Amino acid sequence: MSVKSWARGGDGIPEDKLIAPGALLPKGHRPGMKVPEGGASCATCRHRRGNDCDEPNFQRWNGSEAIPGGDPARYCSDWYEPEEKE
């Protein structure tokens, strides 16, 4: 199996929308998803700016800076990084 076919999983995700071109990801992998409130989420990510995300790879994959669903506490992506606490 080629890297490209494994990364795309046959689901039609364009190469430029992958987490990283040529990445090895399982079939059906989605770089972002709804999550239950209280765990890792955009609400606790250092890239969150209100209801937007400033992480360039997320923006490229998502097509905009807007966090899907409008609730940062209920969404997370592969680009999550915990916010730094002082």
Protein Blocks (a to p, Z undefined) as FASTA:
>chain_A
ZZklmmnnonopafklpmbghiacdehiafbdcddehiacfklcckbghjacfbfklmmm
nopabdghhiaklgccfkbccdddZZ
